[in-house]
Amino acid sequence: MYINPCILYTVIVMQRISKQIYTKITQARHVMLVPHKNPDGDALGSVTVLIHWLRKLNIEHTAYCATDISGKHSYLPHLDKLSQNESVWNEPKFDVMIVLDSGDLKHAGVDAQIKKLSIRPFIINIDHHATNEHYGDLNLVITEASSTTEIIYKLFKHNNVLIDNHMATCLLTGILTDTDNFTNSATTMHSLQIASELIGKGGNINLIKELIFKNKSIGVLKLWGAVLSRLAKHDTHEIVYSYVTQKDLAEHKVDESDLEGITNFMNNLSEGKAALILKELPEGKVKGSFRATRDDMDVSAIAKALGGGGHKKAAGFTVSGSIDEALKKIWEVIKNLEDKN
């Protein structure tokens, strides 16, 4: 049977790094866990499964997030242990830091804090984004993986870690949310197989689907209607786009996290090369989310040029200014990239 040498090399490297990460964690005095800012289901599933595992091992740990957390993931175990209090950096006890689902330390919201530390901790970087900067002392970055929780599942398997039902639900959350319930291009044979194994270990797929994919309120759907009514297409660059303002969120009494599904919904578009949703943030910035609708479109290159990152088919960024100013920057970046090619 023929085995692709590239795939074999990836597997061997992943097994070696997984062993090194396991050893480093189990020998640590105190572990700091950090998901990216404005964490999604994959980031939160990753951090909560590691909290649960570290508790079972009786290893001291702290979990920190630089921003608030959406309430829709409240079913995840130990989510209340994820602190937003910056006092955890005042007298740090941790010697090992695990950064999850984040292409760089700025996206994790801890770049400034780390620079201020008198002793830099040993950093473990676990992620699946193609734009990851490999900033860790150990980097377990598998861009072919559907999610960061898929990578953690494999890390556990390589080290014979027993996965209980709580851990299975955490890991399954990341896979389901990053594949948009197995409907986008992140869905692979491996993600489906791992999801099946996690359900067999007690992962509560019905709970996740009910709370994440079926909990749309009237206000959320009305907001979706407003966003969809603004759809426009940039004919030169073949980008279909829309936007949401802070006024929209206040009027419909919803928060930014309720918009996660609409970006993925726009994958259904038959027009254009990519879909773009812009979200006005309170601090005079705009957050953008790209989804490629054609295989020949790499939205991660656009996002990276705008200071963000992600995957070829799905990427995001944040820029300063108004919606109109953000659009102007985006079109300029795309034109520059097209001119180079």
C-alpha positions in Angstrom: 0.0 0.0 0.0 1.4 3.4 -1.0 1.7 6.0 1.7 2.3 9.6 0.8 5.7 10.6 2.2 4.5 14.1 3.1 1.6 12.7 5.1 3.9 10.1 6.8 6.4 12.9 7.7 3.6 15.0 9.2 2.4 12.1 11.3 5.9 11.3 12.6 6.6 14.9 13.5 3.2 15.3 15.2 3.8 12.2 17.3 7.3 13.4 18.3 6.1 16.9 19.2 3.0 15.5 21.0 5.3 13.4 23.2 7.4 16.5 24.0 4.4 18.6 24.9 3.0 15.8 27.1 6.3 15.6 29.0 6.6 19.4 29.3 3.0 19.7 30.7 3.3 16.8 33.1 6.6 18.1 34.5 5.4 21.7 34.8 5.0 23.5 38.2 2.2 25.7 37.0 0.5 26.0 33.6 -1.1 29.1 32.0 -3.8 28.4 29.4 -4.6 31.1 26.9 -7.2 31.0 24.1 -7.5 33.8 21.5 -9.4 37.0 22.1 -13.2 36.8 21.5 -12.9 33.0 21.7 -15.1 30.8 19.6 -16.2 27.2 20.2 -12.9 25.8 19.1 -10.8 28.0 21.4 -13.2 27.4 24.4 -13.4 23.7 23.8 -9.6 23.6 23.7 -9.0 25.5 26.9 -11.8 23.7 28.9 -10.6 20.2 27.9 -7.1 21.1 29.1 -8.4 22.6 32.3 -10.3 19.3 32.9 -7.2 17.2 32.1 -4.9 19.3 34.3 -7.4 19.0 37.2 -7.3 15.2 36.8 -3.5 15.3 37.0 -3.5 17.7 40.0 -1.3 20.1 38.1 -1.6 23.8 39.1 -2.9 25.9 36.4 -4.5 29.3 35.5 -6.7 30.1 32.5 -6.8 33.6 31.1 -8.7 35.3 28.2 -8.1 38.9 27.2 -11.8 39.5 26.4 -15.3 38.6 27.5 -16.7 35.2 26.7 -20.0 34.4 25.0 -22.6 32.8 27.3 -23.7 30.3 24.6 -20.9 28.0 25.5 -21.8 27.9 29.2 -22.4 24.1 29.1 -18.6 23.5 28.8 -17.0 22.3 32.0 -14.9 24.7 34.1 -15.7 27.7 31.8 -16.0 29.8 35.0 -12.3 29.2 35.6 -11.4 31.2 32.6 -10.4 34.6 34.0 -10.4 38.0 32.3 -8.6 39.6 35.3 -5.2 41.0 34.4 -4.0 40.5 37.9 -2.9 37.0 37.0 0.1 38.7 35.3 1.2 40.6 38.4 3.0 37.8 40.2 3.0 35.0 37.6 3.5 31.5 39.0 3.5 29.7 35.7 6.5 28.2 34.0 4.7 26.8 31.0 2.1 28.6 28.8 -0.1 26.9 26.3 -1.6 29.2 23.7 -4.6 27.8 21.8 -6.1 28.4 18.4 -4.2 31.6 17.9 -1.9 32.4 14.9 0.2 34.9 17.0 0.5 36.2 20.5 -1.2 39.5 19.6 -4.4 37.6 18.5 -4.2 35.8 21.9 -4.1 39.2 23.6 -1.0 38.4 25.6 1.9 39.8 23.6 2.3 42.9 25.8 2.1 41.0 29.0 4.7 38.5 28.0 7.2 41.3 27.1 6.8 42.7 30.6 7.6 39.4 32.4 11.1 39.2 34.0 11.3 35.5 33.0 9.7 34.3 29.8 7.7 31.1 30.2 8.1 28.1 28.0 5.4 28.6 25.3 3.5 25.7 23.7 1.6 26.7 20.6 -1.3 24.5 19.5 -3.2 25.7 16.4 -4.5 24.8 12.9 -4.3 28.1 11.1 -2.2 28.4 8.0 -1.0 31.9 9.0 0.4 30.7 12.3 3.8 32.4 13.1 5.2 29.4 15.0 6.0 31.6 18.0 6.2 28.8 20.5 9.2 26.8 21.9 7.1 23.8 20.9 4.7 24.3 17.9 2.0 21.7 17.2 0.5 23.4 14.2 -1.4 21.1 11.8 -3.0 23.1 9.1 -4.9 20.1 7.7 -6.8 19.7 10.9 -10.4 20.9 11.1 -9.9 22.5 14.4 -7.5 22.9 17.3 -9.5 20.4 19.4 -8.9 17.8 16.6 -5.2 18.3 17.2 -5.6 18.0 21.0 -7.5 14.8 20.5 -4.6 13.4 18.5 -2.2 14.7 21.2 -4.2 12.7 23.8 -4.3 9.6 21.6 -0.5 9.7 21.1 0.0 9.8 24.8 -2.7 7.3 25.8 -4.7 9.9 27.7 -8.1 8.6 28.8 -10.9 10.8 27.4 -14.0 11.0 29.6 -17.4 12.2 28.5 -16.7 15.8 29.7 -13.5 16.0 27.7 -15.3 14.4 24.7 -17.9 17.2 24.7 -15.2 19.9 24.8 -13.3 18.3 21.9 -16.5 17.8 19.9 -17.5 21.4 20.4 -14.4 22.6 18.5 -14.9 20.2 15.6 -18.6 21.0 15.2 -18.2 24.8 15.4 -15.2 25.0 13.1 -16.8 22.8 10.5 -20.1 24.6 11.0 -21.8 21.3 11.8 -19.9 19.5 9.0 -21.1 21.8 6.2 -17.9 23.8 5.3 -14.6 22.9 3.7 -12.9 22.1 7.0 -15.0 18.9 7.1 -12.8 15.9 6.3 -12.8 12.2 6.6 -10.6 12.6 9.8 -12.9 15.1 11.4 -15.9 12.9 10.8 -14.1 9.9 12.2 -12.8 11.7 15.3 -16.3 13.1 15.9 -17.7 9.6 15.8 -15.2 8.4 18.3 -15.9 11.3 20.6 -19.6 10.6 20.5 -18.8 7.0 21.4 -16.9 8.3 24.4 -19.9 10.3 25.6 -19.6 13.6 23.7 -23.0 15.2 23.8 -23.5 16.2 20.2 -27.3 16.9 20.7 -26.5 19.4 23.5 -24.0 21.2 21.3 -26.2 21.3 18.3 -29.2 22.5 20.4 -27.3 25.3 22.1 -25.0 26.4 19.3 -26.9 25.9 16.0 -30.5 25.9 17.0 -30.8 28.7 19.6 -31.6 31.6 17.2 -34.0 34.2 18.8 -36.4 36.4 16.8 -33.9 39.3 17.4 -31.0 37.3 15.9 -33.0 36.4 12.8 -34.2 39.9 12.3 -30.6 41.1 12.5 -29.6 38.5 10.0 -32.4 39.9 7.8 -31.0 43.4 8.1 -27.5 42.2 7.2 -28.6 40.2 4.3 -30.7 43.1 2.9 -27.5 45.1 2.6 -25.6 42.6 0.5 -23.6 44.1 -2.2 -21.0 42.9 -4.7 -17.7 44.5 -5.7 -17.7 43.6 -9.3 -14.0 44.1 -10.0 -12.8 42.0 -7.1 -15.8 39.7 -7.1 -16.4 40.0 -3.3 -20.0 39.9 -1.9 -20.1 41.8 1.3 -22.4 43.3 4.0 -22.0 44.8 7.5 -23.5 45.2 10.9 -23.3 48.2 13.2 -23.4 48.7 17.0 -26.8 50.4 16.4 -28.0 47.1 14.8 -26.9 45.1 17.8 -28.6 47.4 20.3 -31.8 47.6 18.3 -32.2 43.9 18.1 -30.8 43.2 21.6 -28.1 40.8 20.5 -24.4 40.7 20.8 -21.6 40.1 18.3 -21.3 36.4 19.0 -24.8 35.9 17.5 -23.4 36.8 14.1 -21.0 33.8 13.9 -23.5 31.7 11.9 -24.3 34.3 9.2 -20.7 34.4 7.9 -20.8 30.6 7.4 -24.3 30.9 5.9 -22.9 33.1 3.2 -20.9 30.1 2.0 -24.0 29.2 0.1 -23.6 32.1 -2.3 -23.2 31.1 -5.9 -21.9 34.6 -6.9 -18.4 36.0 -6.3 -15.2 34.5 -5.2 -15.7 35.2 -1.5 -18.1 36.6 1.1 -17.2 39.3 3.6 -19.1 40.4 6.8 -17.9 43.6 8.5 -18.8 44.1 12.2 -18.5 47.6 13.7 -16.8 47.3 17.1 -17.3 49.7 20.1 -13.7 51.1 20.1 -13.7 52.6 16.6 -12.6 49.5 14.9 -14.1 47.1 12.4 -13.8 43.3 12.5 -13.9 41.4 9.1 -14.7 37.8 8.4 -14.0 36.3 5.0 -15.3 33.0 3.6 -14.1 31.9 0.2 -16.8 30.5 -2.1 -14.4 29.4 -4.8 -11.4 27.0 -4.6 -9.1 29.5 -6.4 -9.6 32.2 -3.8 -7.2 32.5 -0.8 -8.8 34.8 1.7 -6.0 34.2 4.3 -3.6 36.2 2.1 -6.0 39.2 2.2 -6.6 38.9 6.0 -2.8 38.6 6.7 -2.2 41.8 4.7 -4.7 43.5 6.9 -3.1 42.3 10.1 -5.2 39.2 10.6 -4.9 35.6 9.5 -6.7 32.3 9.1 -7.2 29.6 6.4 -7.4 29.7 2.7 -11.2 29.3 2.8 -11.9 31.2 6.1 -10.0 34.1 7.6 -10.5 37.3 9.7 -8.9 40.6 10.6 -9.5 43.8 12.6 -8.7 47.3 11.3 -9.2 50.8 12.7 -11.8 53.2 11.3 -15.4 53.2 10.1 -17.1 50.7 7.9 -16.5 52.8 4.8 -12.8 53.3 5.8 -12.4 49.6 6.3 -13.9 48.8 2.9 -11.5 51.3 1.3 -8.5 49.6 3.0 -9.8 46.1 1.9 -10.2 47.0 -1.7 -6.7 48.6 -1.8 -5.2 45.5 -0.2 -6.9 43.2 -2.7 -5.9 45.4 -5.6 -2.2 45.4 -4.4 -2.3 41.6 -4.1 -3.9 41.1 -7.5 -1.3 43.5 -9.1 1.6 41.4 -7.6 0.1 38.3 -9.1 
